[in-house]
Every structure is written in structure tokens, then in C-alpha cells.
Amino acid sequence: MTGRVGAASPEARSGLDPWSIADLPEPPRPRGWQWLAAVGPGVILLGASIGSGEFLLGPAVMVKYGLALLWIAGFAIVLQTLFNTELMRYTMATGEPVFTGFMRTRPAASFWAWLYVLLFFLQVGWPAWAGTAAGAMFFLVTKQLATAPDAGTVYLIAVALFGVCVTILLVGRRIERTLEGLNWALVTMIIGGLLILAVAFVPTNTWVAAGAGYFGFDVQASRFQFVPEGADWFLLGAFAAFSGAGGMINITLSNWARDKGYGMGQVAGYIPAAIGGAKVNLAHVGYRFDTTPEAMRRWRGWWRLIRADQYGVFFLGAILGMFLPAILYVTFVPGGEDIRGLAVASTLAHAIAEAKGPVFGGMVALMAVWILFKTQLDILEGTVRGITDIIWTGSRGVRAWRGGDVRIVYYTVLAVTVVWGLLALRLAQPIVLLQIAANVGGLVFVLASLHLLRINTTLLPQALRPPLWRRVALVVMALFYGVFVVFWLTSL
């Protein structure tokens, strides 16, 4: 059953077309190993998160201030997991990415479109992950930490890695499926490899200290320590935002969920690849369904998948992804050091190579290259996907361009993003760009958590709206990140 909701409907008041009416598809009922195919958006987001907060900013904080600050990561991951499920609530109910939902609110669709495109470029337009991966690649080849005279070589390696990312996005059938497969390999290899190293080399007291750190307790000092003296709020704000994923990266989860076919996303279509993918009719507006008892039974089945994707994959993976690098770094890198620099991604590899031999150092360097390269791929794709969906929804002229093939829009945005990224790599060291990206991500969380609360409690049918405790969690998230934003802004 399909139809069109009236133009006076709440979702059409900002200038976008109203929703169509359709039936909510039947959810899959996976069993055993079938769950690996049923989930997917969460593993893409997890792959992106491991390469930013977990492998770079988290260790920088742990080495400088100690494991007691893991409480920031734990609280952030809890809030982000709840935020993610609310993003997927909207997409599952409508088949639209959340960016489209944001554009359905006043003052106008064009206002929110331009604002979120700007935030995309300010947060994730910097290819900081390719730059940090290049530092690890430099160490892998030369067995030396990159220093200032090596900046030119590191830049060229970063450009090459960035180019490989672009090549991967050109091939396949459904881009989301390509990312999903690569991230399953990433998460399995990296968490497994880090776990083996941690079991082999990390003493028991460090494991205990890290566990206590998730509650803000400093085992060494025998006291709670929630904020260190002389805190670097620019670093801590970045750490809080990228513990988990971070800002625009989280919001893009809804685009991947649409392309995965969750809920009404199965009706909306997806973005295919340029090579190997056929033209697909991607809907520029979403759908709504009547909340009959049968529809609500299906709704609960889709929620079962979302819980598995977010709690079983993203949450557990993000906790482990922060825990394991943290205990390895504090074991091998002297406390109090500031490890930020061109060699930030190879610091652990260098320290382990000196302490345990070049074989283990090479293993860590190889993992660092893979982690950061894959993170750059996920973030580049997510940026292009998000901007494409915003343009596709907001412009009738773009939808009619070249026969309405969304691939033309996607790869045009990709080309612009790549040119900007290559210029941005010259502006500052990659770790500085990463901290800028993360702190903008904290600002995005303040805005987007409240914006998400607005659309989920005003646009969705009453039966699909979040319960009170979830609404409170979104407000708490805005306050949590708001504190970090205020402190790092006032410390500049």
C-alpha cells in the first residue's frame, strides 16, 4: 500500500515534500551466524571510532593524565549508543536519513542543509586519519619515528592512502556492503590483535587500574580523579567527542541504516557504487506507516536488530577498543609524556619494538596503518554520503540532473571533498587537525542531540516516539558535551 500524506502535514512545513504512506516491511529473523549479516551499520561506526578516539586521542590522554580519565570514555560511549539508537529510530520509522529529518524543522530546510554541510567540512573534511596513518606507514618502512624534516614524505604517503580510499569507493555494488565487509575484518583483526598483545605484556595491576578508571578511580593515588590539575581542555574535549565515534560520524549512521534496509529504509533505496553498481531509484522523501497491531509487531522485530547492532556490536566494541590501546600505551610509554606529533600513530609500535623486539613493533605499526586507513575510508564515505543525501533531498534540480542518477551527485561531492582534503593536509599536523575535528564533533553533539529529540517527539507518530528516559538521556548528552565545549572555548 502506498499513498501521499497531505502537504499540510507537520513534516512538510519547512518546505520539503510530505511523506508517502507505505507498509512497514517484515523484519528478518536471524539465528546463530545469521546475525553477522543482519547487523552492519554499527560495525561501520565502530571501525570509524577505533581509529580516532580509541587509538589516538584516548592513548594521548591516558599517557598524559592516567587511566582514571577512562570514565569520560565510558560515559560518552553510553550516551552515544543511546543517541545512535534514536538516530536509527527515525530512519527505521521513515526510511529517511536523520539529516532529512533535521531539514523538516523550521526555520527552513535550506537553513539546516547549509548548516550541516558546513559542519561536515569543519569536522570531518580534514583527512587527519590518512595523515596519521602515513606517520605509522613511515615508521613501518624506515623503522624511525617521523620528525619535522620528514613532513614532506609523510604528506605524500597520506595523499597516496587518501587516493586508495577513493578507489575503493568506486567499485562494488552497494557501497554500504563494501564498508561493512571491510569493517568486520578490521574489528576482528584489531581487537583480536590488541587483546593478544595485552594478555601477553600488560601486568594484572594495569588491567585493574583501567577497570577502575571507567568509574573515575585512580588506583595509584587511591582516590577518585575526574578532572586532572592543569587540564588541557582542547585535548579532553576532543577525547570526549571521539570516545565512541563523534558528531557527524554518528549521525551518518542513519544513512548507513537506510542503505542497509532497516525498517522503511527497505522501501527507500540506496546509493550504489560507480563501477559494478546499477542505477537505483533513491527516494528523496520518506514514508510513514499506520501503527496497527501488525505493524507494531514488525516494529518490535526491527528494534531487535537495532539493539543487537548497537549494544552487541558498537557499545561492546567501543569499550574494548578504548580499553585495550589504553593499557598497552601506559604499559610501554612513560607517563606524563605528550605523544602528539607526526609520530603519534607509531609511538606504541616504537615503544614495543624497543622493549619486546622489532617483530612486535612491526605488528603494531601494521595494525596502526590498517586502523587509521580504514577509519579515513569510513569517514570520507560517510561525509560524501551525508552531503549527497542532503543535496538529493533539498534540490529538485539536482534530482533531475543526468536522468536522476544519484551516483553522479555522490561522486561529484567526492571529488570536491578530495580536493579540499588534499589542501587541508597542508594546513597543520594531522593530530592537530584531528583535535579540531573532534572538538567540532562535541559542538555537533550539543546541537544534534536536541535536534534529534525535537524530530523524534514531534514528527513521528505517537506510538513510535521515544519514552521519557530516552528523552532525558538526549538532554543529558547535550549538557555533557556542552560542558566540554564551554571549557575548551574559554581556554583558548
C-alpha positions in Angstrom: 0.0 0.0 0.0 1.4 3.4 -0.9 0.0 6.9 -0.9 0.8 10.5 -0.2 0.3 12.4 3.1 -1.2 15.9 2.8 1.1 18.8 2.2 -0.1 20.5 5.4 1.4 17.6 7.4 4.0 18.6 10.1 6.9 17.1 8.2 6.2 19.4 5.2 6.2 22.7 7.0 9.8 23.6 6.3 9.5 23.2 2.5 10.2 19.6 1.8 7.7 17.2 0.2 5.4 15.3 2.7 5.9 11.6 3.4 4.3 8.9 1.4 2.3 6.1 3.0 3.6 2.5 2.8 3.6 -0.7 4.8 6.5 -1.4 7.2 8.4 -4.4 5.7 8.7 -7.6 7.6 12.0 -7.8 9.6 14.4 -10.7 9.2 14.6 -13.2 12.0 18.3 -14.1 12.2 19.6 -17.1 14.1 23.2 -18.0 15.0 25.7 -16.8 12.5 23.0 -15.1 10.5 23.3 -12.2 13.0 26.6 -11.2 11.4 24.8 -10.5 8.1 21.8 -8.9 9.9 23.8 -6.2 11.7 26.1 -3.9 9.9 25.8 -0.1 10.5 27.1 -0.5 14.0 30.3 -2.3 12.8 31.0 0.5 10.2 30.6 3.1 13.0 32.8 1.0 15.3 35.5 0.8 12.7 35.5 4.6 12.4 35.6 5.1 16.2 38.5 2.7 16.8 40.8 4.8 14.6 40.1 8.2 16.2 39.3 8.3 19.9 40.3 4.8 20.8 43.7 4.6 19.0 44.9 8.2 19.0 43.2 10.6 21.4 42.5 8.1 24.1 46.1 7.0 24.4 47.3 10.6 24.3 45.1 11.4 27.3 45.9 8.1 29.2 49.7 8.6 28.8 49.5 12.3 29.9 46.9 12.0 32.7 46.5 8.4 33.7 43.8 5.7 33.4 41.4 7.4 35.8 40.0 9.5 32.9 38.6 6.4 31.2 35.3 7.5 33.0 34.9 10.1 30.3 35.1 7.5 27.6 32.7 5.1 29.3 30.1 7.8 29.9 30.5 9.1 26.4 30.1 5.7 24.8 26.9 5.0 26.9 25.4 8.3 25.7 26.5 7.8 22.1 24.9 4.3 22.0 21.6 5.7 23.1 22.0 8.6 20.7 22.7 6.1 17.9 19.5 4.1 18.6 17.5 7.3 18.5 19.0 8.1 15.1 18.0 4.7 13.8 14.5 5.1 15.3 13.9 8.0 12.9 15.3 6.1 9.9 13.5 2.9 10.7 10.2 4.8 11.0 10.6 6.9 7.9 13.3 5.5 5.6 15.0 8.9 5.7 18.5 9.8 7.0 18.2 11.9 10.1 19.7 14.9 8.1 16.4 14.9 6.2 14.5 14.9 9.4 16.6 17.9 10.6 15.7 19.7 7.4 12.0 19.1 8.1 12.1 21.5 11.0 11.8 25.3 11.0 13.0 27.9 10.1 13.6 26.2 6.7 15.0 23.1 5.0 17.7 25.2 3.3 18.9 26.7 6.6 19.6 23.3 8.1 21.0 21.9 4.9 23.7 24.6 4.7 24.5 24.4 8.4 25.0 20.6 8.4 27.1 20.7 5.2 29.3 23.4 6.8 29.6 21.2 10.0 30.6 18.2 7.8 33.5 20.1 6.3 34.5 21.7 9.6 34.5 18.4 11.4 35.4 15.6 9.0 36.6 17.5 5.9 40.2 17.3 7.3 41.8 14.0 6.2 43.6 13.7 9.6 43.3 9.9 9.6 45.2 9.5 6.3 47.9 11.8 7.8 48.3 9.9 11.0 48.2 6.6 9.1 51.1 8.0 6.9 53.1 8.5 10.1 52.7 4.9 11.0 53.5 3.8 7.5 56.7 5.9 7.6 57.8 4.0 10.8 56.8 0.7 9.2 59.1 1.3 6.3 62.0 3.2 7.9 61.8 1.9 11.5 62.2 5.5 12.6 59.7 8.0 14.1 58.7 10.8 11.8 60.0 14.2 12.7 59.6 17.7 11.3 62.1 17.2 8.4 60.0 14.2 7.3 56.8 16.2 6.9 57.0 16.2 3.1 57.4 12.5 2.9 54.6 11.9 5.3 52.3 14.2 3.3 53.0 12.2 0.1 52.2 8.9 1.8 49.0 10.5 3.1 48.0 11.6 -0.4 48.6 8.0 -1.6 46.5 6.5 1.1 43.7 9.0 0.5 43.8 8.0 -3.2 43.4 4.4 -2.3 40.3 5.3 -0.2 38.8 7.0 -3.3 39.5 3.9 -5.5 37.7 1.6 -3.0 34.6 3.8 -3.1 34.4 3.5 -6.9 33.8 -0.3 -7.0 31.3 -2.8 -5.7 27.5 -3.0 -5.9 26.3 -1.3 -2.7 28.8 0.9 -1.0 27.4 0.2 2.5 28.0 -3.5 1.9 31.7 -2.9 0.9 32.3 -0.9 4.1 30.5 -3.5 6.2 32.7 -6.3 5.0 35.9 -4.3 5.4 35.0 -3.3 8.9 34.2 -6.8 10.1 37.7 -7.7 9.0 39.1 -4.6 10.8 37.3 -5.0 14.0 38.1 -8.7 14.3 41.8 -8.4 13.4 42.4 -5.2 15.5 40.6 -6.1 18.7 41.9 -9.7 18.5 45.5 -8.5 17.9 45.3 -5.9 20.7 43.8 -8.5 23.1 46.7 -10.9 22.4 49.3 -8.2 23.0 47.6 -7.1 26.2 47.3 -10.6 27.6 51.0 -11.2 26.8 52.5 -8.0 28.0 50.2 -6.0 30.3 50.5 -6.7 34.1 47.5 -7.5 36.1 47.6 -4.3 38.1 47.2 -2.2 34.9 44.1 -4.2 33.9 42.6 -3.5 37.3 43.6 0.2 37.1 41.9 0.5 33.7 38.7 -1.1 35.0 38.6 1.3 38.0 39.3 4.1 35.6 35.9 3.7 34.0 34.5 4.8 37.3 37.0 7.7 37.7 39.0 6.0 40.4 42.8 6.4 40.4 44.2 3.1 41.8 47.7 4.5 42.1 46.6 7.6 44.2 43.8 5.7 45.9 41.2 8.4 45.2 38.7 9.5 42.6 40.0 11.8 40.0 37.5 13.1 37.5 39.4 16.2 36.2 43.2 16.4 36.3 45.0 19.5 37.5 46.0 21.9 34.7 43.8 20.0 32.3 44.2 20.6 28.6 40.6 21.1 27.7 41.2 21.2 24.0 42.6 17.6 24.3 39.9 16.5 26.8 37.1 17.9 24.7 38.5 16.1 21.7 38.8 12.9 23.7 35.2 13.1 25.0 33.8 13.7 21.5 35.8 10.9 19.8 35.2 8.3 22.6 32.9 6.2 20.5 32.6 7.8 17.1 32.0 11.6 17.2 29.4 14.1 16.0 28.8 14.0 12.3 30.2 10.5 12.1 27.5 9.2 14.5 24.7 11.0 12.5 25.8 9.3 9.3 24.9 6.0 11.0 21.3 6.7 9.9 22.4 7.0 6.2 24.1 3.6 6.5 21.0 2.2 8.2 18.8 3.4 5.3 21.2 1.7 2.8 21.2 -1.4 4.9 17.4 -1.5 4.5 16.4 -1.2 8.2 12.7 -0.7 8.6 11.2 1.8 6.0 14.8 2.1 4.6 14.0 -1.1 2.7 11.4 0.9 0.7 13.6 4.0 0.1 16.5 2.6 -1.9 20.3 3.0 -1.5 23.4 4.6 -3.1 25.1 2.2 -5.5 28.8 2.2 -6.5 30.0 3.7 -9.8 31.7 0.5 -11.0 29.6 -2.7 -10.5 26.5 -0.9 -9.2 23.4 -0.4 -11.3 21.3 2.8 -11.2 18.9 2.7 -8.2 15.9 4.9 -7.7 16.7 6.6 -4.4 13.6 8.2 -2.8 14.1 11.8 -1.9 11.3 11.7 0.7 10.5 9.1 3.3 7.4 7.2 4.3 5.1 6.6 7.2 3.0 3.6 8.2 -0.2 3.1 10.1 0.7 1.9 13.6 -1.7 -1.1 13.5 -1.0 -4.1 15.8 0.6 -6.0 12.9 2.8 -3.0 12.1 3.9 -2.7 15.7 4.8 -6.4 15.8 7.1 -5.8 12.9 8.4 -2.6 14.5 9.5 -4.6 17.6 11.2 -7.1 15.3 13.3 -4.2 13.7 14.1 -2.9 17.2 15.6 -6.3 18.0 18.1 -5.8 15.1 18.9 -2.3 16.2 19.6 -3.4 19.8 21.9 -6.1 18.5 23.7 -3.7 16.2 24.2 -1.0 18.8 24.5 -2.8 22.1 26.1 -6.0 20.9 28.4 -4.6 18.3 29.0 -0.8 18.8 28.9 -0.5 22.6 30.9 -3.6 23.5 33.4 -3.0 20.7 33.9 0.7 21.6 34.5 -0.2 25.3 37.1 -2.8 24.3 38.5 -0.6 21.6 39.3 2.1 24.2 40.4 -0.2 27.0 43.0 -2.3 25.1 45.0 0.5 23.5 45.0 2.4 26.8 46.5 -0.4 28.8 49.1 -1.1 26.2 50.2 2.6 25.9 50.5 3.2 29.6 52.5 -0.1 29.9 55.1 0.8 27.3 55.1 4.7 27.1 56.3 6.7 30.1 53.5 8.5 31.9 53.3 12.3 31.7 54.6 12.5 28.1 52.8 14.4 25.4 52.8 12.0 22.4 51.0 14.3 20.0 53.0 14.9 16.8 53.8 13.5 13.4 54.7 10.1 15.0 51.6 9.8 17.3 50.3 6.7 15.5 53.7 5.0 15.7 54.6 5.8 19.3 53.3 2.5 20.6 54.9 0.5 17.8 58.3 2.2 18.6 58.0 1.6 22.3 57.1 -2.1 21.9 59.8 -2.6 19.3 62.4 -1.3 21.8 61.0 -3.4 24.7 59.9 -6.6 23.0 61.6 -6.7 19.6 61.0 -5.4 16.1 58.5 -8.2 15.2 56.0 -7.0 17.8 56.7 -3.4 16.9 56.1 -4.1 13.2 52.9 -5.9 14.1 51.6 -2.8 16.0 52.7 -0.4 13.2 50.8 -2.5 10.6 47.7 -2.5 12.8 48.0 1.3 13.1 48.2 1.8 9.4 45.2 -0.5 8.8 43.1 1.1 11.6 43.7 4.6 10.5 43.4 3.9 6.8 40.0 2.2 7.3 38.9 5.0 9.6 39.7 7.5 6.8 37.8 5.4 4.3 34.7 5.2 6.6 34.8 8.9 7.4 35.4 10.0 3.8 32.5 7.8 2.6 30.2 9.0 5.4 30.9 12.6 4.7 30.2 12.2 1.0 27.1 10.1 1.7 25.7 12.6 4.2 26.2 15.6 1.9 24.8 13.7 -1.1 21.6 12.9 0.8 21.2 16.5 2.0 21.6 17.8 -1.6 19.4 15.0 -3.1 16.6 15.7 -0.6 16.8 19.5 -0.8 17.2 20.2 -4.6 14.7 19.1 -7.2 17.1 20.3 -9.9 19.8 18.0 -8.7 17.5 15.1 -8.6 16.6 15.7 -12.3 20.3 16.1 -13.3 21.7 13.4 -15.6 18.5 11.4 -15.5 18.2 11.3 -11.7 21.2 9.1 -11.1 22.3 9.6 -7.5 25.8 8.2 -8.3 26.5 11.4 -10.3 25.8 13.5 -7.3 27.7 11.2 -4.9 30.9 11.2 -7.0 30.8 14.9 -7.7 30.7 15.5 -3.9 33.5 13.0 -3.5 35.7 14.9 -6.0 35.1 18.2 -4.2 35.8 16.6 -0.8 39.1 15.1 -2.0 40.4 18.4 -3.4 39.5 20.1 -0.1 41.2 17.3 1.9 44.4 17.5 -0.1 44.6 21.2 0.7 43.7 20.7 4.3 46.6 18.2 4.8 49.0 21.1 4.3 47.4 23.4 6.9 48.7 21.7 10.1 50.0 18.4 11.6 47.4 15.6 11.3 47.0 15.3 15.1 46.1 19.0 15.3 43.5 18.5 12.5 42.2 15.5 14.4 41.7 17.6 17.6 39.9 20.3 15.6 37.6 17.7 14.1 36.8 16.1 17.5 36.1 19.4 19.2 33.7 20.4 16.4 32.2 17.0 16.9 31.4 17.9 20.5 29.6 21.0 19.4 27.7 18.9 16.9 26.6 16.6 19.7 25.1 19.6 21.6 23.1 20.7 18.7 22.2 17.3 17.2 21.0 15.6 20.4 18.5 18.4 21.0 17.5 18.5 17.3 17.0 14.7 17.3 14.9 15.0 20.4 12.7 17.5 18.6 12.1 15.5 15.4 11.5 12.2 17.3 9.0 13.7 19.6 7.1 15.9 17.1 7.3 14.3 13.6 7.0 10.6 14.5 3.6 9.1 15.3 2.8 8.9 19.0 3.3 5.1 19.2 6.8 5.4 17.7 8.2 8.2 19.9 10.9 7.6 22.5 9.9 7.0 26.1 10.7 9.7 28.8 14.0 8.1 29.9 15.4 8.3 26.4 14.4 11.9 26.1 16.2 12.7 29.3 19.3 10.9 28.0 19.4 13.2 25.0 19.2 16.3 27.2 22.0 14.8 29.4 24.1 14.3 26.3 23.7 17.9 25.3 24.7 19.1 28.8 27.7 16.7 29.0 29.2 17.8 25.7 28.2 21.4 26.4 30.5 21.4 29.4 33.5 20.4 27.4 32.6 22.9 24.6 32.4 25.7 27.1 35.7 24.8 28.8 37.8 24.4 25.6 36.4 27.6 24.1 37.1 29.6 27.3 40.6 28.1 27.5 41.7 29.3 24.0 
